[in-house]
Amino acid sequence: MKILGIGRALPAQAVTNAQLEQLLDTTDEWIRTRTGIHERRIMQDETVTSLALDAARKALADAGLTGRDLDLIIGTTALGDDLFPSIACLVQQGLEADCPCVDLHAACTGFIYALDTADAYISSGKAKNVLIISAEGLSRVTDWSDRGTCVLFGDGAGAVVVGQGEGLLSIRLAAQTGRELLYSASPAQPCPYTPSEGDGSWGIRMQGQDVFRFAVSSSAKDLQAAAEEAGMQVAQADWVLLHQANMRIIQSVRQRLGVDPARMPTNIHRLGNTSSASVPMLLYDLYHSGLLQPGHTLALSAFGAGMTSGACLIRWDKPVPHELRDHAETLFFA
């Protein structure tokens, strides 16, 4: 497969660290030095579905296609606006598409898992054009009294259209069960016929140091395995895009793999951790910056609750239209 088009959608509301100082016992300096985050986007009038649909329409326009050209829609989200129907089905309606739709749940690694699924459909001949939408609204499941987690997350959506081509050089997926490291309890209601005590927790719960160790080791291992399969080293990739969870994680992976900081762009400073939407939104920013050129090799890596992880190597062959570069936003580098 190869990527034919890419889109992104963000809530209009930006919440700065200074604003969080008014809500929590924290400071801008504490958040910035430990996470690299300056602000994050939080839904106000938007919904996860509206963000997903906006990103999907932009990706289709960038690919020069319409909803009628799609053979499959894959959605990834930790929590859509509804438990059912799926975010993919709701987007299908807005695009007037006529194809199968399914949501895939691999937490923050969802986009990488969806790329692998799309490639399987395309390689088998079951699909020609596949839309992947990663849309997240973690502000709705965050415990806003927990200063250790609520400062990390933001909302947003990224989407790509993938089609037949030779862009995917390699891919690696992994999972190892570890619920206690990072989880959010189900919002299921009690049933009179099913006694359930639960653990009384609500919101995102995370063992930060354990997640940090898992993230660094898994990302490095997955990237090395994917690069070896592609017959190269990670440091040879033109661009290395990591899940934007924490700047310290990003820098630790960079140092472990010997990647040039100028080849590892980040946008965590203004978007925070957007779960599965993180990697496609970073790819969108790089694409619109004009720095990503045909022939460049991309190494993508993500990790998340489960614990899941994955990485892939992609050869890029899509030039960015010159007029789109006016929409480029600031990238930092690791």
Secondary structure, 3 states (H helix, E strand, C coil): CEEEEEEEECCCCEEEHHHHHCCCCCCHHHHHHHHCCCEEECCCCCCHHHHHHHHHHHHHHHHCCCHHHCCEEEEECCCCCCCCCCHHHHHHHHHCCCCCEEEECCHHHHHHHHHHHHHHHHHHCCCCEEEEEEEEEHHHCCCCCCCCCCCCECEEEEEEEEECCCCEEEEEEEECCCHHHEEECCCCCCECCECCCCCCCCCEEECHHHHHHHHHHHHHHHHHHHHHHCCCCHHHCCEEEECCCCHHHHHHHHHHHCCCHHHCEECHHHHCECHHHHHHHHHHHHHHHCCCCCCCEEEEEEEECCCEEEEEEEECCCCCCHHHHHHCCCCEEC
